[in-house]
């Protein structure tokens, strides 16, 4: 298969055959990657990082094409922000690839082992999943993150990056495949099905036996479509309706700083705070100040009755929150704000409306912190820290393929270990079972 993917035919059977061919070649490549030594995989990653920096101009030019097309077609501002690449962002992506190089190779790691009383030796080892399908939208950084993590963990990757980033992803996938070939690894270890559009995704979701795992990353609609229609096993990366609760004992200066960082550091990402809950004891003191700070940053505020009263006191524009606001992942300069009577009410609110991504408590009370971390059932629970830290790189994972909100083997940022399965190796000396 050439570096540039050939134009797709339009008949359903032709699309199915083309996607299955890509997946079949990825399956063959995965067998080679599964036994590739760490040094060879790391050489490919270093070659990719170098290529990203060396070809930054070409990448930016392709990305500009995507951005201009998005502007003409009305691409949402939050998606445009995620789509945009410039030289600093490209250099940051390259640095993340080099971070993955420095991480241990998970393949072959002994998870646990023992020797039975009869002398039989057991070892549970990490092994690659095989072929990982990624379905995402307007996020060219995911193209590099997914390919890099898949490569390091011995997996092949079949990517569907969406039409919004088509020009950018064409360049990036080409660079990845060249880097693989430059160190003697099969280029088909990373491929794209973008030329076959949404119909191609339908066939990828049903390529059971060719694709071992599917990871959707994007908006609620995309994730719901994949989860409900795939026959391939799926790890769901959920939406980020993240909460920050300011307890009565919080250091208010720090709480204000953390809250603003959680909401405003980058509003278009899934770890941005979407709901602020404030203890009733702070409704007349802290709440007006934080609402003022949010208003100064032109944040649209959806407030419950007590928060509306605080906004009026502070002279800040706010509107009455609807039931739907508490469920909403805004991905924009908007936030829902509520006042709760106590910690228990805050926990109950989060249980009701959270998407299970990240929740934070700001408190000086150790008992409150412990209760919050014990009773809040989300992938990440933070104490006196911004929700913005829920990120593979920040967690020392190098990068991530997504934030899993499921409760299976992968939960939270999905790095190298989460892209592996295990197998048992049983060693005996002619043992037979009575």
C-alpha positions in Angstrom: 0.0 0.0 0.0 1.4 3.4 -0.9 2.0 6.2 1.5 -0.8 8.2 -0.1 -4.1 6.4 0.2 -5.8 5.9 -3.2 -9.1 7.5 -3.9 -12.0 5.5 -2.7 -14.7 3.9 -4.9 -18.2 4.7 -3.8 -20.1 1.4 -4.0 -20.9 -0.1 -0.6 -19.1 -3.4 -1.4 -16.0 -1.5 -2.7 -15.8 0.6 0.5 -16.2 -2.5 2.7 -13.5 -4.3 0.7 -11.2 -1.3 0.9 -11.6 -0.9 4.6 -11.1 -4.6 5.2 -8.0 -4.6 3.1 -6.5 -1.7 5.2 -7.4 -3.6 8.4 -6.0 -6.9 7.0 -2.7 -5.2 6.2 -2.7 -3.7 9.6 -3.2 -7.1 11.1 -0.2 -8.4 9.3 1.9 -5.4 10.4 0.7 -5.9 14.0 2.3 -9.4 14.1 5.6 -7.9 13.2 5.3 -5.1 15.8 4.3 -7.6 18.5 7.8 -9.0 18.5 9.7 -5.8 17.5 12.5 -4.9 20.0 12.1 -1.7 22.0 15.1 -0.1 20.3 13.6 -0.4 16.9 10.2 1.0 18.0 12.0 3.9 19.7 14.0 4.6 16.6 10.8 4.9 14.6 9.4 7.3 17.2 12.5 9.4 17.2 12.4 9.5 13.4 8.8 10.6 13.6 9.6 13.4 16.0 12.4 14.7 13.8 10.1 14.5 10.8 7.4 16.6 12.5 9.8 19.4 13.2 11.5 19.2 9.8 8.2 19.3 8.0 6.4 21.8 10.2 5.9 24.2 7.2 4.2 21.5 5.2 2.0 20.5 8.1 1.0 24.1 8.8 0.1 24.7 5.1 -2.1 21.6 5.1 -3.7 22.6 8.3 -4.4 26.1 6.9 -6.3 24.4 4.1 -8.4 22.6 6.7 -9.0 25.7 8.8 -10.1 27.7 5.7 -12.4 25.0 4.6 -13.8 24.8 8.1 -14.5 28.5 8.2 -16.4 28.2 4.9 -18.5 25.3 6.2 -19.2 26.8 9.7 -16.9 24.6 11.8 -17.6 25.2 15.5 -15.1 27.4 17.3 -14.1 24.8 19.8 -13.4 22.3 17.0 -11.5 24.9 15.1 -9.3 25.5 18.1 -8.6 21.7 18.4 -7.9 21.5 14.7 -5.4 24.4 14.6 -1.7 23.6 14.4 1.2 26.1 14.4 4.9 25.6 14.9 4.8 25.7 18.7 2.0 23.1 18.8 3.8 20.9 16.3 7.0 21.1 18.4 5.0 20.2 21.5 3.5 17.2 19.7 7.1 16.1 18.7 8.2 16.6 22.3 5.4 14.3 23.4 6.6 11.7 21.0 10.0 11.8 22.5 8.5 11.5 26.0 7.0 8.2 24.8 10.4 7.1 23.7 11.6 7.5 27.3 8.9 5.4 28.8 9.4 1.7 29.5 8.1 -0.8 26.9 5.0 -2.4 28.4 5.2 -5.5 26.2 6.5 -8.5 28.1 6.0 -6.9 31.5 5.2 -9.5 34.2 2.0 -8.4 35.8 2.0 -11.2 38.3 3.3 -14.7 38.7 3.7 -17.6 41.1 4.8 -21.1 41.5 2.1 -23.6 42.5 2.6 -26.2 45.1 3.0 -28.8 42.3 5.9 -26.8 40.8 4.0 -25.4 37.9 5.2 -21.9 37.1 2.6 -19.2 36.1 3.3 -15.7 34.6 0.8 -13.2 33.4 2.5 -11.0 30.7 1.4 -7.8 29.0 0.9 -8.3 25.3 -0.3 -6.0 22.5 -4.0 -5.8 21.7 -3.3 -6.2 18.0 -5.1 -3.7 15.7 -6.6 -0.6 17.3 -9.1 1.5 15.4 -9.3 5.2 16.3 -12.3 7.3 15.3 -12.0 11.0 16.1 -12.7 14.4 14.7 -10.8 17.6 14.0 -7.9 16.6 16.3 -4.7 16.1 14.3 -2.7 15.8 17.5 -4.6 12.5 18.1 -3.2 11.2 14.8 0.3 11.4 16.3 -0.6 10.4 19.8 -2.6 7.4 18.8 0.0 6.2 16.3 2.9 6.7 18.7 1.2 5.0 21.7 0.1 2.1 19.4 3.6 1.7 18.0 5.3 1.7 21.4 2.8 -0.9 22.8 3.3 -3.1 19.8 0.0 -2.4 18.1 -1.1 -1.4 14.6 -3.4 1.6 14.3 -6.2 2.2 11.7 -7.2 5.9 11.9 -10.4 7.8 11.0 -9.6 11.4 11.7 -12.6 13.1 10.1 -13.1 15.3 7.0 -12.4 18.5 9.0 -8.7 17.6 9.4 -8.3 15.6 6.1 -5.5 17.6 4.6 -3.5 17.7 7.9 -4.0 14.0 8.6 -2.9 13.1 5.1 0.5 14.7 5.7 0.8 13.4 9.2 0.0 9.8 8.3 2.5 10.0 5.4 5.2 11.1 7.8 4.4 8.3 10.3 4.5 5.7 7.6 7.9 7.0 6.3 9.3 6.9 9.8 8.2 3.3 10.2 9.8 2.3 6.9 13.0 4.1 7.7 13.7 1.7 10.6 12.5 -1.5 8.9 9.0 -1.6 10.3 6.0 -2.1 8.1 4.3 1.1 7.0 0.9 -0.6 7.2 1.2 -0.5 11.0 -0.4 2.9 10.7 -3.1 3.6 8.1 -6.1 5.8 7.5 -9.6 5.1 6.2 -10.4 8.8 5.8 -10.9 8.5 2.0 -14.0 6.3 2.6 -15.7 8.8 4.9 -18.5 7.9 7.2 -19.3 4.8 5.3 -15.8 3.6 5.9 -16.3 4.1 9.7 -19.4 1.8 9.5 -17.3 -1.0 8.0 -14.5 -0.4 10.5 -17.0 -0.7 13.3 -18.0 -4.1 11.9 -14.5 -5.4 11.1 -14.6 -7.9 14.0 -11.8 -10.3 13.6 -9.6 -7.8 11.7 -9.8 -5.0 14.3 -9.3 -5.9 18.0 -10.3 -2.7 19.7 -12.1 0.5 18.7 -11.6 3.8 20.6 -13.9 6.7 19.7 -12.8 10.2 20.8 -14.9 13.2 20.2 -18.3 14.7 20.9 -21.2 12.8 22.5 -22.8 12.1 19.2 -19.7 10.4 17.7 -19.1 8.3 20.8 -22.8 7.3 21.0 -22.8 6.2 17.3 -19.7 4.0 17.8 -20.8 2.5 21.0 -24.3 1.6 19.7 -23.2 0.3 16.2 -19.9 -1.4 16.7 -19.4 -5.2 16.8 -15.7 -4.6 17.5 -15.0 -4.2 21.3 -15.1 -0.5 22.3 -13.5 1.5 25.0 -15.7 4.5 25.5 -14.0 7.8 26.0 -16.8 9.9 27.5 -17.6 13.5 27.4 -16.2 15.8 30.0 -18.9 17.4 32.2 -16.4 18.1 34.9 -17.3 19.7 38.3 -15.4 21.8 40.8 -16.8 22.0 44.3 -15.6 24.7 46.6 -16.0 23.6 50.2 -16.6 26.0 53.1 -13.1 25.4 54.5 -11.3 26.1 51.2 -8.4 28.5 50.9 -10.4 31.1 48.9 -7.4 32.7 47.1 -6.2 29.3 45.9 -9.8 28.2 45.1 -10.3 31.2 42.8 -7.0 30.5 41.0 -7.8 26.8 40.6 -11.3 27.4 39.4 -10.3 29.9 36.8 -7.6 27.6 35.6 -10.0 24.7 35.4 -12.5 26.7 33.3 -10.4 29.0 31.3 -7.0 27.4 30.6 -8.5 26.0 27.5 -12.3 25.9 27.2 -12.5 23.6 24.2 -11.0 20.5 25.9 -12.8 17.7 27.8 -11.0 18.3 31.1 -12.3 21.9 31.3 -14.7 22.5 34.3 -18.3 22.9 33.1 -20.0 23.2 36.5 -19.0 25.1 39.6 -20.6 24.1 42.9 -20.1 26.4 45.9 -20.9 25.7 49.6 -23.8 27.8 50.9 -21.5 29.3 53.6 -19.5 31.0 50.8 -22.5 32.3 48.8 -22.1 35.9 50.1 -18.3 36.0 50.1 -16.5 33.8 47.6 -19.2 33.3 45.1 -19.6 37.0 44.1 -15.8 37.3 43.6 -15.6 34.2 41.4 -18.6 35.3 39.4 -17.0 38.7 38.9 -13.8 37.0 37.7 -15.7 34.8 35.3 -17.7 37.8 34.0 -14.5 39.7 33.4 -13.4 36.9 31.1 -16.7 37.1 29.2 -17.9 33.7 30.5 -21.6 33.0 30.0 -23.0 32.0 33.4 -26.0 29.7 33.9 -26.9 30.0 37.5 -29.3 28.4 40.0 -31.5 30.8 42.1 -28.9 31.3 44.9 -26.1 31.8 42.4 -28.3 34.3 40.4 -28.7 36.3 43.6 -25.0 36.3 44.1 -24.5 37.4 40.5 -27.0 40.3 41.0 -25.1 41.3 44.1 -21.8 41.4 42.2 -23.4 43.2 39.2 -22.5 40.2 36.9 -24.7 39.2 34.0 -26.1 35.7 34.5 -29.1 33.7 33.3 -31.2 31.0 35.0 -29.9 27.5 34.6 -32.2 24.9 33.0 -32.1 21.2 33.8 -30.2 20.6 30.6 -27.4 23.0 31.6 -26.4 20.7 34.4 -25.8 17.9 31.9 -24.0 20.1 29.3 -20.4 19.8 28.2 -20.1 23.4 26.9 -16.5 23.2 25.5 -16.8 27.0 25.4 -16.7 30.1 27.6 -19.8 29.0 29.5 -20.4 27.4 32.9 -23.2 26.3 35.1 -23.0 27.5 38.7 -24.9 26.2 41.7 -25.0 26.6 45.5 -25.2 23.5 47.7 -25.9 23.3 51.4 -23.2 20.8 52.2 -20.7 18.2 50.9 -23.4 15.5 50.7 -25.5 17.7 48.4 -22.5 18.4 46.2 -21.7 14.7 45.9 -25.4 13.9 45.0 -25.4 16.7 42.4 -22.2 15.2 40.8 -23.7 11.7 40.9 -26.8 12.9 39.1 -25.2 15.0 36.3 -21.6 14.0 35.9 -20.3 12.2 32.8 -17.8 10.4 35.0 -14.7 12.2 33.7 -13.1 14.5 36.3 -14.3 16.1 39.5 -12.4 18.3 41.9 -12.9 19.4 45.5 -11.2 22.5 47.0 -11.1 22.1 50.8 -8.8 22.3 53.9 -10.8 19.6 55.6 -9.1 16.2 55.3 -12.3 14.4 56.2 -14.2 16.2 53.5 -11.5 15.4 51.0 -11.5 11.7 51.9 -15.3 11.5 51.7 -15.3 13.2 48.3 -12.6 10.9 46.8 -14.4 7.8 48.3 -17.9 8.6 47.2 -17.4 10.4 43.8 -17.4 7.7 41.2 -15.5 9.3 38.3 -12.4 8.3 36.4 -10.3 11.1 38.0 -11.0 12.8 41.4 -8.8 15.8 42.3 -8.2 17.4 45.7 -7.1 21.0 45.6 -6.0 20.8 42.0 -7.4 21.8 38.7 -9.4 19.4 36.5 -6.9 20.5 33.7 -4.4 18.0 35.0 -6.5 15.0 33.7 -4.2 14.5 30.7 -1.9 11.6 29.6 1.2 13.8 29.4 0.5 15.5 32.8 0.1 12.0 34.3 3.5 10.9 33.0 2.0 8.7 30.4 3.7 10.5 27.5 0.3 11.0 25.7 -3.1 9.4 25.6 -5.5 8.0 23.1 -8.4 9.3 25.2 -9.9 9.6 28.7 -11.9 6.4 29.4 -15.0 6.9 31.5 -15.8 3.2 31.5 -15.1 0.8 34.4 -13.3 -1.9 32.4 -9.5 -2.4 32.3 -8.9 1.1 31.2 -10.2 4.1 33.1 -8.9 7.7 33.0 -6.1 8.7 30.6 -5.3 5.8 28.3 -1.5 5.4 27.8 0.7 2.4 27.0 -0.5 0.0 29.6 -4.1 0.5 28.7 -3.4 -0.5 25.1 -2.2 -3.9 26.1 -4.0 -7.1 27.1 -2.4 -10.0 29.0 -1.7 -13.7 28.5 -0.8 -16.4 30.9 2.4 -18.4 30.3 2.3 -21.8 32.1 5.7 -23.6 32.4 5.9 -27.2 33.7 8.2 -30.2 33.5 5.8 -32.7 31.9 3.0 -31.8 34.4 -0.3 -33.6 34.0 -3.5 -32.9 35.9 -4.9 -35.7 38.0 
